[in-house]
Amino acid sequence: MSQLKLIVKVLFYALVLPILLIFGFVMIIGEVFCKYESQTPGLYEKVYPQETHGYDLSHHNKNINWDKLEGQFVYLKATEGTWFKDPKFESYKKKARKHNLKVGAYHFMRPKRTGKQQFNYFKMIVGNDIDLIPVLDIEVKGLSNKNIKEFIAECEKYYGVKPMIYANQKYYLKHKSAIKGCKWWMAHYHPSLKSNYALWQFSDKKKIAGTSIDHNYINPKYTLTDFML
Protein backbone atom coordinates (compact mmCIF):
# COMPACT_ATOMS: atom_id res chain seq x y z
CA MET A 1 0.00 0.00 0.00
CA SER A 2 2.81 2.40 0.83
CA GLN A 3 4.37 1.74 -2.58
CA LEU A 4 1.04 2.49 -4.27
CA LYS A 5 0.75 5.75 -2.33
CA LEU A 6 4.23 6.69 -3.46
CA ILE A 7 3.36 6.02 -7.10
CA VAL A 8 0.18 8.11 -6.82
CA LYS A 9 2.12 10.95 -5.22
CA VAL A 10 4.78 10.86 -7.94
CA LEU A 11 2.13 10.91 -10.67
CA PHE A 12 0.37 13.83 -8.98
CA TYR A 13 3.53 15.94 -8.81
CA ALA A 14 4.63 14.90 -12.30
CA LEU A 15 1.31 15.30 -14.16
CA VAL A 16 -1.51 16.97 -12.24
CA LEU A 17 0.35 19.71 -10.39
CA PRO A 18 1.95 21.26 -13.51
CA ILE A 19 -1.48 21.39 -15.20
CA LEU A 20 -3.01 23.12 -12.17
CA LEU A 21 -0.14 25.60 -12.05
CA ILE A 22 -0.45 26.41 -15.76
CA PHE A 23 -4.23 26.85 -15.44
CA GLY A 24 -3.80 29.14 -12.45
CA PHE A 25 -1.18 31.19 -14.30
CA VAL A 26 -3.45 31.64 -17.34
CA MET A 27 -6.37 32.73 -15.14
CA ILE A 28 -4.19 35.25 -13.28
CA ILE A 29 -2.83 36.71 -16.52
CA GLY A 30 -6.37 37.02 -17.93
CA GLU A 31 -7.60 38.77 -14.79
CA VAL A 32 -4.65 41.16 -14.78
CA PHE A 33 -5.24 41.90 -18.46
CA CYS A 34 -8.90 42.75 -17.86
CA LYS A 35 -8.16 44.94 -14.83
CA TYR A 36 -5.40 46.70 -16.74
CA GLU A 37 -7.74 47.28 -19.68
CA SER A 38 -10.28 48.98 -17.43
CA GLN A 39 -7.60 51.44 -16.37
CA THR A 40 -5.96 51.78 -19.77
CA PRO A 41 -8.24 53.23 -22.46
CA GLY A 42 -7.50 51.81 -25.91
CA LEU A 43 -5.71 48.61 -24.83
CA TYR A 44 -8.33 46.28 -26.30
CA GLU A 45 -8.59 48.50 -29.36
CA LYS A 46 -4.89 47.81 -30.01
CA VAL A 47 -5.16 44.08 -29.42
CA TYR A 48 -8.49 43.68 -31.25
CA PRO A 49 -8.57 46.54 -33.78
CA GLN A 50 -12.10 45.94 -35.10
CA GLU A 51 -13.73 49.11 -36.31
CA THR A 52 -17.34 48.54 -35.26
CA HIS A 53 -17.99 48.77 -31.56
CA GLY A 54 -20.73 49.90 -29.22
CA TYR A 55 -22.27 49.65 -25.77
CA ASP A 56 -25.13 48.16 -23.79
CA LEU A 57 -26.85 50.16 -21.08
CA SER A 58 -29.61 49.93 -18.50
CA HIS A 59 -30.85 51.92 -15.52
CA HIS A 60 -27.82 50.60 -13.62
CA ASN A 61 -25.64 52.89 -15.75
CA LYS A 62 -25.81 56.43 -14.41
CA ASN A 63 -24.08 59.74 -15.17
CA ILE A 64 -23.38 58.81 -18.78
CA ASN A 65 -21.47 61.40 -20.75
CA TRP A 66 -23.06 60.76 -24.15
CA ASP A 67 -20.63 63.09 -25.89
CA LYS A 68 -17.82 60.68 -24.99
CA LEU A 69 -19.42 57.60 -26.54
CA GLU A 70 -17.52 56.99 -29.76
CA GLY A 71 -19.18 53.73 -30.79
CA GLN A 72 -21.67 53.16 -33.58
CA PHE A 73 -24.49 51.47 -31.67
CA VAL A 74 -26.05 50.84 -28.28
CA TYR A 75 -28.27 48.07 -26.96
CA LEU A 76 -30.64 49.17 -24.19
CA LYS A 77 -32.38 47.01 -21.64
CA ALA A 78 -36.09 47.27 -22.35
CA THR A 79 -37.87 44.58 -20.35
CA GLU A 80 -37.50 41.74 -17.87
CA GLY A 81 -39.96 38.91 -17.35
CA THR A 82 -43.50 40.24 -17.79
CA TRP A 83 -43.44 42.92 -15.13
CA PHE A 84 -40.40 45.19 -15.47
CA LYS A 85 -39.77 47.97 -17.94
CA ASP A 86 -36.36 49.58 -17.60
CA PRO A 87 -37.05 53.14 -16.40
CA LYS A 88 -34.24 54.52 -18.57
CA PHE A 89 -35.22 52.81 -21.81
CA GLU A 90 -37.12 55.68 -23.41
CA SER A 91 -34.83 58.51 -22.28
CA TYR A 92 -31.67 56.62 -23.22
CA LYS A 93 -33.15 55.78 -26.62
CA LYS A 94 -33.75 59.49 -27.32
CA LYS A 95 -30.25 60.43 -26.17
CA ALA A 96 -28.64 57.66 -28.20
CA ARG A 97 -30.35 58.76 -31.39
CA LYS A 98 -29.49 62.37 -30.69
CA HIS A 99 -25.86 61.22 -30.69
CA ASN A 100 -26.26 59.24 -33.93
CA LEU A 101 -26.10 55.78 -32.35
CA LYS A 102 -28.10 52.92 -33.81
CA VAL A 103 -30.43 51.58 -31.11
CA GLY A 104 -31.34 48.02 -30.19
CA ALA A 105 -33.33 46.59 -27.28
CA TYR A 106 -32.92 43.49 -25.16
CA HIS A 107 -35.19 41.39 -22.99
CA PHE A 108 -33.90 39.78 -19.80
CA MET A 109 -35.59 36.38 -19.67
CA ARG A 110 -36.98 34.97 -16.44
CA PRO A 111 -38.30 31.49 -15.63
CA LYS A 112 -41.94 30.83 -14.62
CA ARG A 113 -43.29 32.86 -17.52
CA THR A 114 -43.80 31.44 -21.01
CA GLY A 115 -41.73 32.62 -23.92
CA LYS A 116 -44.84 33.93 -25.61
CA GLN A 117 -45.90 35.94 -22.55
CA GLN A 118 -42.45 37.47 -22.27
CA PHE A 119 -42.19 38.32 -25.95
CA ASN A 120 -45.64 39.92 -25.93
CA TYR A 121 -44.52 42.14 -23.05
CA PHE A 122 -41.32 43.05 -24.92
CA LYS A 123 -43.34 43.81 -28.06
CA MET A 124 -45.79 45.99 -26.13
CA ILE A 125 -42.95 48.11 -24.68
CA VAL A 126 -40.58 48.22 -27.66
CA GLY A 127 -42.77 47.85 -30.73
CA ASN A 128 -40.99 48.63 -33.99
CA ASP A 129 -39.11 51.67 -32.73
CA ILE A 130 -35.64 50.08 -32.84
CA ASP A 131 -32.90 49.99 -35.45
CA LEU A 132 -31.18 46.71 -34.56
CA ILE A 133 -32.39 43.13 -34.27
CA PRO A 134 -33.86 42.34 -30.82
CA VAL A 135 -31.85 40.48 -28.21
CA LEU A 136 -32.86 37.74 -25.78
CA ASP A 137 -30.70 37.76 -22.65
CA ILE A 138 -30.34 34.29 -21.07
CA GLU A 139 -28.16 34.40 -17.97
CA VAL A 140 -30.14 32.91 -15.08
CA LYS A 141 -30.86 29.38 -13.87
CA GLY A 142 -34.18 27.70 -14.45
CA LEU A 143 -34.82 28.77 -18.05
CA SER A 144 -36.38 26.07 -20.22
CA ASN A 145 -35.50 25.38 -23.85
CA LYS A 146 -39.23 25.29 -24.54
CA ASN A 147 -39.74 28.89 -23.42
CA ILE A 148 -36.59 30.07 -25.17
CA LYS A 149 -37.76 28.48 -28.43
CA GLU A 150 -41.18 30.04 -27.96
CA PHE A 151 -39.73 33.53 -27.50
CA ILE A 152 -37.55 33.07 -30.59
CA ALA A 153 -40.50 31.88 -32.68
CA GLU A 154 -42.71 34.79 -31.61
CA CYS A 155 -39.90 37.26 -32.29
CA GLU A 156 -39.28 35.87 -35.77
CA LYS A 157 -43.00 35.99 -36.50
CA TYR A 158 -43.25 39.69 -35.51
CA TYR A 159 -39.90 41.13 -36.60
CA GLY A 160 -39.10 38.72 -39.43
CA VAL A 161 -35.78 37.79 -37.83
CA LYS A 162 -34.58 35.60 -34.98
CA PRO A 163 -33.32 37.50 -31.94
CA MET A 164 -29.65 37.60 -31.11
CA ILE A 165 -28.85 35.63 -27.95
CA TYR A 166 -26.83 37.25 -25.16
CA ALA A 167 -25.14 34.59 -23.02
CA ASN A 168 -21.83 33.53 -21.57
CA GLN A 169 -20.34 30.27 -22.80
CA LYS A 170 -21.97 28.24 -20.01
CA TYR A 171 -25.53 29.24 -20.93
CA TYR A 172 -24.80 29.27 -24.64
CA LEU A 173 -23.76 25.62 -24.53
CA LYS A 174 -26.55 24.66 -22.13
CA HIS A 175 -29.26 26.03 -24.45
CA LYS A 176 -27.47 25.51 -27.76
CA SER A 177 -30.20 23.27 -29.19
CA ALA A 178 -32.87 25.91 -28.47
CA ILE A 179 -31.00 28.86 -29.98
CA LYS A 180 -29.90 27.24 -33.23
CA GLY A 181 -29.78 29.78 -36.04
CA CYS A 182 -29.49 32.80 -33.73
CA LYS A 183 -26.51 35.11 -33.63
CA TRP A 184 -24.52 34.80 -30.40
CA TRP A 185 -23.67 37.87 -28.32
CA MET A 186 -20.84 36.46 -26.25
CA ALA A 187 -20.20 37.72 -22.71
CA HIS A 188 -16.54 36.96 -22.06
CA TYR A 189 -14.12 39.21 -20.21
CA HIS A 190 -10.79 37.60 -21.05
CA PRO A 191 -8.80 37.48 -24.28
CA SER A 192 -10.56 35.00 -26.55
CA LEU A 193 -9.74 32.96 -29.62
CA LYS A 194 -13.39 32.08 -30.24
CA SER A 195 -14.71 33.04 -33.65
CA ASN A 196 -18.34 31.87 -33.67
CA TYR A 197 -19.69 34.94 -31.89
CA ALA A 198 -21.44 37.79 -33.71
CA LEU A 199 -21.07 40.38 -30.97
CA TRP A 200 -18.57 40.22 -28.12
CA GLN A 201 -19.07 41.92 -24.76
CA PHE A 202 -15.40 41.95 -23.83
CA SER A 203 -15.57 44.33 -20.87
CA ASP A 204 -18.12 45.32 -18.23
CA LYS A 205 -15.72 47.87 -16.75
CA LYS A 206 -14.97 50.10 -19.71
CA LYS A 207 -14.19 53.54 -18.30
CA ILE A 208 -15.67 56.42 -20.25
CA ALA A 209 -15.50 59.82 -18.59
CA GLY A 210 -15.24 58.10 -15.20
CA THR A 211 -18.27 55.82 -15.69
CA SER A 212 -18.04 52.04 -16.13
CA ILE A 213 -20.16 50.66 -18.96
CA ASP A 214 -20.30 47.46 -21.02
CA HIS A 215 -18.28 47.60 -24.22
CA ASN A 216 -18.79 45.37 -27.26
CA TYR A 217 -17.16 44.55 -30.59
CA ILE A 218 -18.79 43.17 -33.71
CA ASN A 219 -17.00 40.16 -35.16
CA PRO A 220 -14.94 41.37 -38.16
CA LYS A 221 -16.76 38.96 -40.45
CA TYR A 222 -19.93 41.02 -39.85
CA THR A 223 -20.79 44.67 -40.37
CA LEU A 224 -23.34 46.80 -38.54
CA THR A 225 -25.66 46.29 -41.51
CA ASP A 226 -25.95 42.60 -40.54
CA PHE A 227 -27.59 43.66 -37.28
CA MET A 228 -30.06 46.13 -38.74
CA LEU A 229 -33.78 45.38 -38.86
C-alpha positions as MATLAB code, in Angstrom:
seq = 'MSQLKLIVKVLFYALVLPILLIFGFVMIIGEVFCKYESQTPGLYEKVYPQETHGYDLSHHNKNINWDKLEGQFVYLKATEGTWFKDPKFESYKKKARKHNLKVGAYHFMRPKRTGKQQFNYFKMIVGNDIDLIPVLDIEVKGLSNKNIKEFIAECEKYYGVKPMIYANQKYYLKHKSAIKGCKWWMAHYHPSLKSNYALWQFSDKKKIAGTSIDHNYINPKYTLTDFML';
ca = [
       0.000    0.000    0.000;
       2.814    2.398    0.828;
       4.366    1.741   -2.575;
       1.043    2.493   -4.270;
       0.747    5.753   -2.335;
       4.234    6.687   -3.457;
       3.359    6.018   -7.102;
       0.180    8.113   -6.816;
       2.125   10.954   -5.217;
       4.783   10.861   -7.937;
       2.132   10.908  -10.668;
       0.372   13.832   -8.976;
       3.526   15.940   -8.814;
       4.626   14.898  -12.303;
       1.309   15.304  -14.162;
      -1.511   16.965  -12.242;
       0.350   19.707  -10.385;
       1.948   21.256  -13.513;
      -1.478   21.387  -15.201;
      -3.007   23.118  -12.168;
      -0.142   25.598  -12.053;
      -0.455   26.411  -15.758;
      -4.231   26.846  -15.443;
      -3.803   29.139  -12.453;
      -1.182   31.190  -14.298;
      -3.453   31.636  -17.341;
      -6.371   32.733  -15.144;
      -4.195   35.249  -13.281;
      -2.830   36.713  -16.518;
      -6.367   37.022  -17.934;
      -7.603   38.767  -14.791;
      -4.650   41.161  -14.778;
      -5.238   41.898  -18.459;
      -8.898   42.751  -17.856;
      -8.161   44.939  -14.833;
      -5.395   46.696  -16.742;
      -7.743   47.276  -19.679;
     -10.284   48.984  -17.432;
      -7.598   51.441  -16.365;
      -5.965   51.778  -19.772;
      -8.241   53.234  -22.462;
      -7.497   51.811  -25.907;
      -5.714   48.613  -24.826;
      -8.331   46.280  -26.304;
      -8.592   48.504  -29.359;
      -4.892   47.813  -30.008;
      -5.162   44.075  -29.417;
      -8.490   43.685  -31.249;
      -8.574   46.539  -33.775;
     -12.097   45.943  -35.102;
     -13.726   49.114  -36.308;
     -17.339   48.542  -35.261;
     -17.990   48.767  -31.558;
     -20.726   49.897  -29.217;
     -22.273   49.645  -25.768;
     -25.130   48.162  -23.788;
     -26.853   50.164  -21.084;
     -29.611   49.928  -18.503;
     -30.848   51.917  -15.524;
     -27.815   50.602  -13.624;
     -25.638   52.888  -15.755;
     -25.806   56.426  -14.414;
     -24.083   59.736  -15.170;
     -23.382   58.807  -18.783;
     -21.474   61.400  -20.753;
     -23.057   60.760  -24.146;
     -20.634   63.089  -25.892;
     -17.817   60.683  -24.993;
     -19.421   57.601  -26.540;
     -17.518   56.994  -29.758;
     -19.179   53.729  -30.787;
     -21.670   53.156  -33.582;
     -24.493   51.472  -31.669;
     -26.055   50.835  -28.280;
     -28.273   48.066  -26.959;
     -30.644   49.165  -24.195;
     -32.385   47.005  -21.643;
     -36.087   47.273  -22.348;
     -37.865   44.585  -20.353;
     -37.504   41.742  -17.873;
     -39.965   38.913  -17.347;
     -43.497   40.237  -17.792;
     -43.441   42.923  -15.131;
     -40.396   45.186  -15.468;
     -39.768   47.972  -17.944;
     -36.364   49.575  -17.603;
     -37.051   53.144  -16.398;
     -34.235   54.521  -18.566;
     -35.217   52.813  -21.809;
     -37.119   55.681  -23.405;
     -34.834   58.505  -22.283;
     -31.670   56.616  -23.221;
     -33.149   55.782  -26.624;
     -33.746   59.486  -27.324;
     -30.254   60.430  -26.171;
     -28.636   57.656  -28.197;
     -30.350   58.760  -31.394;
     -29.495   62.372  -30.694;
     -25.860   61.225  -30.688;
     -26.264   59.244  -33.933;
     -26.095   55.783  -32.350;
     -28.103   52.924  -33.809;
     -30.428   51.583  -31.110;
     -31.336   48.023  -30.186;
     -33.330   46.592  -27.280;
     -32.915   43.488  -25.160;
     -35.195   41.389  -22.990;
     -33.901   39.785  -19.801;
     -35.595   36.377  -19.672;
     -36.977   34.969  -16.443;
     -38.302   31.486  -15.627;
     -41.938   30.828  -14.616;
     -43.294   32.864  -17.520;
     -43.796   31.436  -21.010;
     -41.728   32.620  -23.915;
     -44.841   33.933  -25.615;
     -45.900   35.943  -22.553;
     -42.445   37.470  -22.271;
     -42.186   38.317  -25.953;
     -45.636   39.918  -25.927;
     -44.515   42.137  -23.049;
     -41.320   43.048  -24.918;
     -43.341   43.809  -28.062;
     -45.792   45.990  -26.127;
     -42.951   48.108  -24.680;
     -40.582   48.218  -27.660;
     -42.771   47.853  -30.731;
     -40.988   48.627  -33.994;
     -39.108   51.668  -32.734;
     -35.637   50.082  -32.836;
     -32.905   49.987  -35.455;
     -31.175   46.709  -34.564;
     -32.386   43.131  -34.266;
     -33.864   42.342  -30.821;
     -31.846   40.479  -28.207;
     -32.864   37.742  -25.776;
     -30.695   37.758  -22.649;
     -30.340   34.287  -21.075;
     -28.159   34.402  -17.974;
     -30.142   32.914  -15.079;
     -30.855   29.380  -13.874;
     -34.178   27.702  -14.449;
     -34.822   28.770  -18.047;
     -36.376   26.072  -20.216;
     -35.503   25.385  -23.845;
     -39.227   25.290  -24.542;
     -39.742   28.889  -23.422;
     -36.593   30.071  -25.172;
     -37.761   28.481  -28.432;
     -41.183   30.038  -27.961;
     -39.732   33.533  -27.500;
     -37.553   33.073  -30.592;
     -40.499   31.879  -32.681;
     -42.708   34.788  -31.614;
     -39.902   37.260  -32.293;
     -39.283   35.868  -35.767;
     -43.004   35.991  -36.502;
     -43.250   39.686  -35.510;
     -39.898   41.128  -36.604;
     -39.105   38.724  -39.433;
     -35.782   37.790  -37.828;
     -34.580   35.597  -34.980;
     -33.325   37.501  -31.944;
     -29.646   37.599  -31.114;
     -28.845   35.629  -27.951;
     -26.830   37.250  -25.157;
     -25.135   34.585  -23.021;
     -21.827   33.532  -21.569;
     -20.339   30.273  -22.802;
     -21.968   28.240  -20.012;
     -25.530   29.237  -20.925;
     -24.798   29.273  -24.644;
     -23.759   25.624  -24.535;
     -26.549   24.663  -22.134;
     -29.259   26.032  -24.449;
     -27.475   25.507  -27.764;
     -30.201   23.269  -29.191;
     -32.867   25.911  -28.468;
     -31.003   28.857  -29.983;
     -29.903   27.245  -33.228;
     -29.785   29.778  -36.044;
     -29.488   32.801  -33.729;
     -26.512   35.111  -33.627;
     -24.516   34.802  -30.400;
     -23.666   37.868  -28.319;
     -20.837   36.465  -26.245;
     -20.204   37.716  -22.708;
     -16.536   36.963  -22.064;
     -14.115   39.215  -20.206;
     -10.786   37.601  -21.051;
      -8.796   37.479  -24.284;
     -10.560   35.003  -26.553;
      -9.743   32.959  -29.621;
     -13.387   32.075  -30.242;
     -14.711   33.038  -33.647;
     -18.339   31.870  -33.672;
     -19.688   34.942  -31.892;
     -21.440   37.787  -33.714;
     -21.074   40.381  -30.973;
     -18.573   40.216  -28.117;
     -19.069   41.921  -24.763;
     -15.400   41.954  -23.830;
     -15.570   44.333  -20.869;
     -18.116   45.318  -18.233;
     -15.721   47.865  -16.748;
     -14.974   50.099  -19.709;
     -14.187   53.539  -18.300;
     -15.674   56.422  -20.250;
     -15.498   59.821  -18.585;
     -15.236   58.104  -15.203;
     -18.265   55.821  -15.693;
     -18.036   52.040  -16.130;
     -20.158   50.657  -18.965;
     -20.296   47.458  -21.017;
     -18.281   47.596  -24.221;
     -18.790   45.373  -27.264;
     -17.158   44.555  -30.586;
     -18.791   43.168  -33.712;
     -17.001   40.158  -35.158;
     -14.935   41.371  -38.158;
     -16.762   38.955  -40.454;
     -19.934   41.017  -39.853;
     -20.790   44.666  -40.374;
     -23.341   46.799  -38.538;
     -25.665   46.289  -41.508;
     -25.949   42.597  -40.542;
     -27.587   43.662  -37.280;
     -30.063   46.133  -38.736;
     -33.777   45.381  -38.859;
];
